[in-house]
Amino acid sequence: MAVLSAEVVQERLKSLQGWTLAGGEIVREISFKDFVMAIAFVNRVAAEAEAAGHHPDIDIRYNVVRLALVSHDAGGLTQKDFGLATVIEGVIASSMRESST
């Protein structure tokens, strides 16, 4: 899969709420009510990532989850990263709805 140009990356980031470009990766931090909700979210992301065959770097700090996406094998950001980020946005929205009930 082809590495996206800097211009395309910036354009695609505009459609992803809360994602930023840092160190050649697209990154998102999400805060949850507690550790259990953070882990439940990570497990849902893991299932989606496994289905996509593309895996984010995940850092968990109690109730804060940091996700970073980059296509290491391609040497940069590809459509795969933005595709999985879009799927993760759906998981975030669903997790936030569940946490508010």
DSSP file (Angstrom, degrees, kcal/mol; ACC not computed):
  #  RESIDUE AA STRUCTURE BP1 BP2  ACC     N-H-->O    O-->H-N    N-H-->O    O-->H-N    TCO  KAPPA ALPHA  PHI   PSI    X-CA   Y-CA   Z-CA
    1    1 A M              0   0    0      0, 0.0     2,-0.1     0, 0.0    70,-0.0   0.000 360.0 360.0 360.0 138.7    0.0    0.0    0.0
    2    2 A A        -     0   0    0      1,-0.1    77,-0.4    76,-0.0     2,-0.3  -0.419 360.0-114.7 -76.2 141.9    1.3    3.4   -1.0
    3    3 A V        -     0   0    0     71,-0.2    75,-0.2    -2,-0.1     2,-0.2  -0.565  35.5-120.3 -71.9 135.6    2.4    6.0    1.6
    4    4 A L        -     0   0    0     73,-3.3    73,-0.3    -2,-0.3    -1,-0.1  -0.489  25.1-110.8 -79.0 147.3    0.2    9.1    1.6
    5    5 A S     >  -     0   0    0     -2,-0.2     4,-2.5     1,-0.1     5,-0.2  -0.308  29.1-108.7 -70.6 160.9    1.6   12.5    0.9
    6    6 A A  H  > S+     0   0    0      1,-0.2     4,-2.3     2,-0.2     5,-0.2   0.862 120.5  53.3 -58.3 -37.4    1.8   15.1    3.7
    7    7 A E  H  > S+     0   0    0      2,-0.2     4,-2.0     1,-0.2    -1,-0.2   0.914 109.4  46.6 -66.4 -43.2   -1.0   17.0    2.0
    8    8 A V  H  > S+     0   0    0      2,-0.2     4,-2.7     1,-0.2     5,-0.2   0.902 110.9  53.2 -66.2 -41.1   -3.3   14.0    1.8
    9    9 A V  H  X S+     0   0    0     -4,-2.5     4,-2.2     1,-0.2    -2,-0.2   0.940 109.9  47.5 -58.4 -48.7   -2.6   13.2    5.4
   10   10 A Q  H  X S+     0   0    0     -4,-2.3     4,-0.9     1,-0.2    -1,-0.2   0.886 112.5  49.8 -61.6 -39.2   -3.5   16.7    6.6
   11   11 A E  H  < S+     0   0    0     -4,-2.0     3,-0.5     1,-0.2     4,-0.4   0.915 112.1  46.7 -66.4 -43.2   -6.7   16.6    4.5
   12   12 A R  H >< S+     0   0    0     -4,-2.7     3,-1.2     1,-0.2     4,-0.2   0.834 104.0  62.2 -70.6 -31.6   -7.7   13.2    5.9
   13   13 A L  H >< S+     0   0    0     -4,-2.2     3,-1.7     1,-0.3     6,-0.3   0.821  90.9  68.7 -61.7 -29.7   -7.0   14.3    9.5
   14   14 A K  T 3< S+     0   0    0     -4,-0.9    -1,-0.3    -3,-0.5    -2,-0.2   0.784  98.6  50.3 -60.6 -26.8   -9.6   17.0    9.1
   15   15 A S  T <  S+     0   0    0     -3,-1.2     2,-0.7    -4,-0.4    -1,-0.3   0.436  96.8  78.3 -92.5   0.9  -12.3   14.3    9.0
   16   16 A L  S X  S-     0   0    0     -3,-1.7     3,-1.3    -4,-0.2     2,-0.2  -0.893  78.0-140.5-115.0 103.8  -11.1   12.6   12.2
   17   17 A Q  T 3  S+     0   0    0     -2,-0.7     3,-0.1     1,-0.2    -3,-0.1  -0.402  82.4   4.1 -64.8 126.9  -12.1   14.3   15.4
   18   18 A G  T 3  S+     0   0    0      1,-0.3    11,-0.4    -2,-0.2     2,-0.3   0.333  96.1 124.2  85.9  -8.2   -9.4   14.4   18.0
   19   19 A W    <   -     0   0    0     -3,-1.3     2,-0.3    -6,-0.3    -1,-0.3  -0.663  36.5-176.7 -87.3 141.8   -6.7   12.7   15.9
   20   20 A T  E     -A   27   0A   0      7,-2.3     7,-3.0    -2,-0.3     2,-0.6  -0.884  29.4-112.6-131.4 164.3   -3.3   14.5   15.5
   21   21 A L  E     +A   26   0A   0     -2,-0.3     2,-0.3     5,-0.2     5,-0.2  -0.883  43.0 162.9 -97.9 123.9   -0.1   13.9   13.6
   22   22 A A  E >   -A   25   0A   0      3,-2.7     3,-1.5    -2,-0.6    -2,-0.1  -0.945  65.3 -15.6-146.4 120.5    2.8   13.2   15.9
   23   23 A G  T 3  S-     0   0    0     -2,-0.3     3,-0.1     1,-0.3    -1,-0.0   0.825 126.6 -52.0  58.8  34.1    6.1   11.7   15.0
   24   24 A G  T 3  S+     0   0    0      1,-0.3     2,-0.3    46,-0.0    -1,-0.3   0.554 121.1  98.2  81.1   7.1    4.9   10.3   11.7
   25   25 A E  E <  S-A   22   0A   0     -3,-1.5    -3,-2.7    45,-0.1     2,-0.5  -0.855  74.9-121.1-120.4 157.1    1.9    8.6   13.3
   26   26 A I  E     -AB  21  69A   0     43,-2.2    43,-2.6    -2,-0.3     2,-0.4  -0.894  40.2-167.4 -96.6 135.2   -1.8    9.6   13.7
   27   27 A V  E     -AB  20  68A   0     -7,-3.0    -7,-2.3    -2,-0.5     2,-0.3  -0.923  18.2-178.7-130.6 142.9   -2.6    9.7   17.4
   28   28 A R  E     - B   0  67A   0     39,-2.3    39,-3.0    -2,-0.4     2,-0.4  -0.991   9.3-160.1-141.6 134.7   -5.7    9.8   19.5
   29   29 A E  E     - B   0  66A   0    -11,-0.4     2,-0.4    -2,-0.3    37,-0.2  -0.947  11.1-172.9-111.8 135.1   -6.0   10.0   23.3
   30   30 A I  E     - B   0  65A   0     35,-2.6    35,-2.9    -2,-0.4     2,-0.4  -0.995  10.5-151.1-130.6 133.0   -9.3    9.0   25.0
   31   31 A S  E     - B   0  64A   0     -2,-0.4     2,-0.2    33,-0.2    33,-0.2  -0.860  14.9-167.9-104.1 138.0  -10.2    9.4   28.6
   32   32 A F        -     0   0    0     31,-2.8    31,-0.1    -2,-0.4     3,-0.1  -0.723  36.5-104.4-118.7 169.4  -12.7    7.0   30.3
   33   33 A K  S    S-     0   0    0     -2,-0.2     2,-0.3     1,-0.1    30,-0.1   0.867  95.5 -17.0 -61.5 -37.8  -14.6    7.0   33.6
   34   34 A D  S  > S-     0   0    0     29,-0.1     4,-1.8    28,-0.1     5,-0.1  -0.921  75.6 -84.7-157.9 179.5  -12.3    4.3   35.0
   35   35 A F  H  > S+     0   0    0     -2,-0.3     4,-2.6     1,-0.2     5,-0.2   0.886 119.9  56.2 -62.3 -43.0   -9.8    1.6   34.3
   36   36 A V  H  > S+     0   0    0      1,-0.2     4,-2.3     2,-0.2    -1,-0.2   0.903 108.4  47.3 -60.7 -42.3  -12.4   -1.1   33.5
   37   37 A M  H  > S+     0   0    0      2,-0.2     4,-2.2     1,-0.2    -1,-0.2   0.880 110.7  52.8 -67.3 -36.5  -14.0    1.0   30.9
   38   38 A A  H  X S+     0   0    0     -4,-1.8     4,-2.3     2,-0.2    -2,-0.2   0.924 111.0  46.3 -63.1 -44.0  -10.6    1.8   29.3
   39   39 A I  H  X S+     0   0    0     -4,-2.6     4,-2.5     2,-0.2    -2,-0.2   0.894 110.0  53.4 -66.9 -39.8   -9.8   -1.9   29.1
   40   40 A A  H  X S+     0   0    0     -4,-2.3     4,-1.8    -5,-0.2    -1,-0.2   0.919 110.1  48.9 -59.9 -42.5  -13.2   -2.7   27.7
   41   41 A F  H  X S+     0   0    0     -4,-2.2     4,-2.6     1,-0.2    -2,-0.2   0.934 109.6  51.2 -61.0 -47.2  -12.6   -0.1   25.0
   42   42 A V  H  X S+     0   0    0     -4,-2.3     4,-2.8     1,-0.2    -2,-0.2   0.893 107.9  53.1 -59.8 -40.1   -9.1   -1.5   24.2
   43   43 A N  H  X S+     0   0    0     -4,-2.5     4,-1.8     2,-0.2    -1,-0.2   0.882 109.4  48.5 -63.4 -37.4  -10.6   -5.0   23.9
   44   44 A R  H  X S+     0   0    0     -4,-1.8     4,-2.0     2,-0.2    -2,-0.2   0.908 112.2  48.6 -68.7 -41.2  -13.1   -3.7   21.3
   45   45 A V  H  X S+     0   0    0     -4,-2.6     4,-3.0     1,-0.2     5,-0.2   0.915 108.5  55.1 -62.5 -42.0  -10.4   -1.9   19.4
   46   46 A A  H  X S+     0   0    0     -4,-2.8     4,-2.5     1,-0.2    -1,-0.2   0.899 107.0  49.8 -58.8 -41.9   -8.3   -5.1   19.5
   47   47 A A  H  X S+     0   0    0     -4,-1.8     4,-2.1     2,-0.2    -1,-0.2   0.921 113.6  45.4 -64.1 -43.4  -11.1   -7.1   17.9
   48   48 A E  H  X S+     0   0    0     -4,-2.0     4,-1.9     2,-0.2    -2,-0.2   0.901 113.5  50.0 -66.0 -40.6  -11.5   -4.5   15.1
   49   49 A A  H  X>S+     0   0    0     -4,-3.0     5,-2.1     2,-0.2     4,-1.2   0.911 110.1  50.0 -64.9 -42.1   -7.8   -4.3   14.5
   50   50 A E  H  <5S+     0   0    0     -4,-2.5     3,-0.4    -5,-0.2    -1,-0.2   0.912 110.2  50.5 -62.7 -42.3   -7.5   -8.1   14.3
   51   51 A A  H  <5S+     0   0    0     -4,-2.1    -1,-0.2     1,-0.2    -2,-0.2   0.857 114.2  44.9 -63.3 -34.9  -10.3   -8.2   11.8
   52   52 A A  H  <5S-     0   0    0     -4,-1.9    -1,-0.2     2,-0.2    -2,-0.2   0.634 105.4-128.9 -83.0 -14.5   -8.6   -5.5    9.7
   53   53 A G  T  <5S+     0   0    0     -4,-1.2     2,-0.4    -3,-0.4    -3,-0.2   0.827  77.4 106.3  67.4  31.0   -5.2   -7.1   10.0
   54   54 A H      < -     0   0    0     -5,-2.1    -2,-0.2    -6,-0.2    -1,-0.2  -0.979  54.4-159.3-145.5 127.2   -3.8   -3.8   11.1
   55   55 A H        -     0   0    0     -2,-0.4    15,-0.2    15,-0.1     2,-0.1  -0.923   5.8-144.8-123.1 124.7   -2.8   -3.1   14.7
   56   56 A P        -     0   0    0      0, 0.0     2,-0.4     0, 0.0    13,-0.2  -0.410  28.6-108.2 -77.2 157.7   -2.4    0.2   16.5
   57   57 A D  E     -C   68   0A   0     11,-2.7    11,-2.0    -2,-0.1     2,-0.4  -0.759  42.7-159.2 -77.7 133.3    0.2    0.9   19.2
   58   58 A I  E     -C   67   0A   0     -2,-0.4     2,-0.4     9,-0.2     9,-0.2  -0.973  16.8-176.2-125.8 128.9   -1.8    1.1   22.4
   59   59 A D  E     -C   66   0A   0      7,-2.4     7,-2.9    -2,-0.4     2,-0.5  -0.992   8.4-163.8-123.8 125.8   -0.7    2.8   25.7
   60   60 A I  E     +C   65   0A   0     -2,-0.4     2,-0.5     5,-0.2     5,-0.2  -0.945  11.9 177.5-114.6 124.2   -3.0    2.5   28.7
   61   61 A R  E >   -C   64   0A   0      3,-3.0     3,-2.0    -2,-0.5     2,-1.0  -0.827  65.5 -74.8-125.0  89.8   -2.5    4.8   31.7
   62   62 A Y  T 3  S-     0   0    0     -2,-0.5   -24,-0.1     1,-0.3   -23,-0.1  -0.423 120.6  -3.6  55.2 -94.1   -5.3    4.0   34.2
   63   63 A N  T 3  S+     0   0    0     -2,-1.0   -31,-2.8   -30,-0.1     2,-0.5   0.317 119.0  87.0-109.3   8.9   -8.3    5.6   32.4
   64   64 A V  E <   -BC  31  61A   0     -3,-2.0    -3,-3.0   -33,-0.2     2,-0.5  -0.937  56.2-166.7-113.1 126.9   -6.5    7.2   29.5
   65   65 A V  E     -BC  30  60A   0    -35,-2.9   -35,-2.6    -2,-0.5     2,-0.5  -0.943   2.5-162.7-113.3 129.8   -5.9    5.2   26.3
   66   66 A R  E     -BC  29  59A   0     -7,-2.9    -7,-2.4    -2,-0.5     2,-0.4  -0.958   7.5-169.1-111.9 125.6   -3.4    6.5   23.6
   67   67 A L  E     -BC  28  58A   0    -39,-3.0   -39,-2.3    -2,-0.5     2,-0.4  -0.926   3.3-174.2-112.9 137.9   -3.7    5.0   20.2
   68   68 A A  E     -BC  27  57A   0    -11,-2.0   -11,-2.7    -2,-0.4     2,-0.4  -0.999   4.0-164.9-133.4 134.0   -1.1    5.5   17.4
   69   69 A L  E     +B   26   0A   0    -43,-2.6   -43,-2.2    -2,-0.4     2,-0.3  -0.964  22.3 140.3-122.8 134.0   -1.4    4.3   13.9
   70   70 A V        -     0   0    0     -2,-0.4     2,-1.3   -15,-0.2     7,-0.2  -0.920  50.3-119.0-161.4 147.2    1.3    4.0   11.2
   71   71 A S  B >>> -D   76   0B   0      5,-1.7     5,-1.7    -2,-0.3     4,-1.4  -0.734  30.5-177.1 -91.5  91.5    1.9    1.4    8.5
   72   72 A H  T 345S+     0   0    0     -2,-1.3     3,-0.3     1,-0.3    -1,-0.2   0.882  80.1  55.2 -57.4 -41.3    5.4    0.3    9.6
   73   73 A D  T 345S+     0   0    0      1,-0.2    -1,-0.3    -3,-0.2    -2,-0.1   0.795 112.2  43.0 -66.2 -27.1    5.8   -2.1    6.6
   74   74 A A  T <45S-     0   0    0     -3,-0.8    -1,-0.2     2,-0.3    -2,-0.2   0.629 111.5-120.3 -91.0 -15.8    5.0    0.7    4.2
   75   75 A G  T  <5S+     0   0    0     -4,-1.4     2,-0.3    -3,-0.3    -3,-0.2   0.753  78.9  13.2  84.2  24.8    7.3    3.2    6.0
   76   76 A G  B   <S-D   71   0B   0     -5,-1.7    -5,-1.7   -74,-0.0     2,-0.3  -0.989 103.3 -29.8 167.9-165.6    4.6    5.8    6.7
   77   77 A L        +     0   0    0     -2,-0.3   -73,-3.3   -73,-0.3     2,-0.2  -0.617  56.7 173.2 -82.7 134.2    0.9    6.6    6.8
   78   78 A T    >>  -     0   0    0     -2,-0.3     4,-1.3   -75,-0.2     3,-0.8  -0.739  51.3 -89.8-129.0 177.5   -1.4    4.7    4.4
   79   79 A Q  H 3> S+     0   0    0    -77,-0.4     4,-2.7     1,-0.2     5,-0.2   0.817 121.8  67.0 -58.7 -30.9   -5.1    4.4    3.7
   80   80 A K  H 3> S+     0   0    0      1,-0.2     4,-2.4     2,-0.2    -1,-0.2   0.893  99.0  50.6 -57.7 -40.6   -5.0    1.4    6.1
   81   81 A D  H <> S+     0   0    0     -3,-0.8     4,-2.2     1,-0.2    -1,-0.2   0.920 113.5  43.2 -65.1 -44.4   -4.3    3.8    9.0
   82   82 A F  H  X S+     0   0    0     -4,-1.3     4,-1.9     2,-0.2    -2,-0.2   0.836 112.1  54.5 -72.8 -32.2   -7.1    6.2    8.2
   83   83 A G  H  X S+     0   0    0     -4,-2.7     4,-1.8     2,-0.2    -2,-0.2   0.934 112.0  43.0 -64.4 -46.0   -9.5    3.3    7.6
   84   84 A L  H  X S+     0   0    0     -4,-2.4     4,-2.9     1,-0.2    -2,-0.2   0.881 110.6  56.3 -68.8 -37.0   -8.8    1.8   11.0
   85   85 A A  H  X S+     0   0    0     -4,-2.2     4,-1.9     1,-0.2    -1,-0.2   0.894 106.8  50.7 -59.9 -38.8   -8.9    5.3   12.6
   86   86 A T  H  X S+     0   0    0     -4,-1.9     4,-1.2     2,-0.2    -1,-0.2   0.910 110.8  47.7 -65.2 -42.6  -12.4    5.7   11.1
   87   87 A V  H  X S+     0   0    0     -4,-1.8     4,-1.6     1,-0.2     3,-0.4   0.918 110.1  53.1 -62.6 -43.6  -13.5    2.3   12.5
   88   88 A I  H  X S+     0   0    0     -4,-2.9     4,-2.8     1,-0.2    -1,-0.2   0.856 100.9  61.0 -61.9 -35.2  -12.0    3.3   15.9
   89   89 A E  H  X S+     0   0    0     -4,-1.9     4,-2.5     1,-0.2    -1,-0.2   0.897 103.9  50.1 -58.1 -39.4  -14.0    6.5   15.9
   90   90 A G  H  X S+     0   0    0     -4,-1.2     4,-2.2    -3,-0.4    -1,-0.2   0.889 109.9  49.8 -65.1 -39.2  -17.2    4.3   15.8
   91   91 A V  H  X S+     0   0    0     -4,-1.6     4,-2.6     2,-0.2    -2,-0.2   0.898 110.6  50.7 -65.9 -40.3  -15.9    2.3   18.7
   92   92 A I  H  X S+     0   0    0     -4,-2.8     4,-2.6     2,-0.2     5,-0.2   0.949 110.5  48.7 -60.8 -49.0  -15.2    5.5   20.7
   93   93 A A  H  X S+     0   0    0     -4,-2.5     4,-1.9     1,-0.2    -2,-0.2   0.914 113.8  46.3 -59.0 -44.3  -18.7    6.8   20.0
   94   94 A S  H  X S+     0   0    0     -4,-2.2     4,-2.1     1,-0.2    -1,-0.2   0.907 112.7  49.9 -64.9 -42.8  -20.2    3.5   21.1
   95   95 A S  H  X S+     0   0    0     -4,-2.6     4,-2.0     1,-0.2    -2,-0.2   0.878 110.1  50.5 -65.1 -38.3  -18.1    3.3   24.2
   96   96 A M  H  X S+     0   0    0     -4,-2.6     4,-1.0     2,-0.2    -1,-0.2   0.871 108.9  51.3 -69.3 -36.4  -18.9    6.9   25.2
   97   97 A R  H  < S+     0   0    0     -4,-1.9     3,-0.5    -5,-0.2     4,-0.3   0.922 111.6  48.2 -64.0 -42.3  -22.7    6.2   24.8
   98   98 A E  H >< S+     0   0    0     -4,-2.1     3,-1.0     1,-0.2    -2,-0.2   0.866 108.6  54.0 -65.6 -36.4  -22.3    3.2   27.1
   99   99 A S  H 3< S+     0   0    0     -4,-2.0    -1,-0.2     1,-0.2    -2,-0.2   0.723 103.8  56.3 -73.1 -19.6  -20.3    5.1   29.7
  100  100 A S  T 3<        0   0    0     -4,-1.0    -1,-0.2    -3,-0.5    -2,-0.2   0.501 360.0 360.0 -90.6  -2.9  -23.0    7.7   30.0
  101  101 A T    <         0   0    0     -3,-1.0    -1,-0.2    -4,-0.3    -2,-0.2   0.451 360.0 360.0 -98.8 360.0  -25.7    5.3   30.8
